Amino acid sequence: MKIYNTVQIILISLIVSIMLSTFSSAQELAYLGQDPPGSTPVRFAPIIMNNAYGLTFSPDGMELFYTKYDGQKNQIWHTKVVGNQWTAHTIAFFSGNFSELEPHISPDGKRLYFASFRPDSGGTPSDIMHGWSCAKTETGWSDPQRLSEPLKDWDMMFITEANNRNLYFTSPKMGGESGELYFAKWENGTYNIPERLSTQTINKFWHQAHPFIAPDESYLIFDASVSNTSDSDFYISFRDTNGTWGNAESIEAVNTSAHEGIAFVSRDGKYFFFGRNADLYWVDTEVIGNLYTNVGWEKSQDVSPKEFQLFQNYPNPFNPSTAILYQLPERSFVTLKVYDIIGNEITTLVRGEKPAGEYEIEFNAVALPSGVYFYKLQSGNFVETKKMVVIK
């Protein structure tokens, strides 16, 4: 099977060469150029990021916002890659006048959320923290805007967003002594009134805060204290395809007798950042994957997808393996094949009849050279092809 002519092959090869060179350079700069961690948590940028917490990276790992306390108030700091190097760490252009903290960049990189005591106007601080956001522009970020109704008057902090723009955040319990986790659904171009997450599986502790939602809403990481005298630890709840949140489980691979809190998972899915006492740490996200397996959580097949769909592989680019996901709305005979850049078939990952549901296949490219490859899903009249890149 040949799916490209000679001119297309030359053009794609040139693009791939540029892509590989750019990716290699970006890979060295991403995450402040720090050596990646393994399965044991290590300090993140201990000299550069001293006394910092609540960080968020852009999807490409080349822009960073975080919180620092100056002795009087919390401020949001910023740095990014310009001209192949990181800029000096400075207070973000919108921060400094009022106490504000815990920035979060949306999965698509278009919105920056943070919590602040700033007022809508004037110089008198608000008596509670509200949610604010900046929009990504061609030259940087827009001026902050307070979140609109029905979120405008909520006391909220640590606002995180999923791919579908659903928001998760912390708000005080009645009386304000501790926190609970809430969810606001994005629907028809606006947010619904926030709902408290399950008191049986998530909001079951004395205090819970800082909910990091996976982009696909498959899991929720947060920190919690079982009493007003205990330290905070990380917990994770996995979500079934029917929308049910599973029982929150302790992430034992990172929890210690110290205070752990404020999670962020990099958008490439590789690294889990968090605070431990007054220091920043990071660790390979296999600690989440291992727990995912240990708790025995499985995707439900009770709710069938409504259409055929082939998803972009993740991570991409990758080395040596990646996950390919697809869904079937009905029992179907399917094939899933991988091709090289000139259309030669590399391997068949799936061939056979499958019931309706969602499926995930691991593709290991350990024996393949760097380059562009394609994977194609076919079921009856449905055919879809996507591109993936192997980097070695």
Secondary structure by P-SEA (a helix, b strand, c coil): cccccaaaaaaaaaaaaaaaaaaaaaaaacccccccccccccccccccccccccccccccccccccccccccbbbbbbccccccccccccccccccccccccccccccccbbbbcccccccccccccbbbbbbbbbcccccccccccccccccccccccccccccbbbbccccccccbbbbbbbbbcccccccccccccccccccccccccccccccccccccccccccbbbbbbbbbbcccccccccccccccccccccccccccccccbbbbbcccbbbbbcaaaaaaaaaaabbbbbccccccccccccccccccccbbbbbbbbccccbbbbbbbccccccccccccccccbbbbbbbbbcccccbbbbbbbbbcccbbbbbbbbbcc
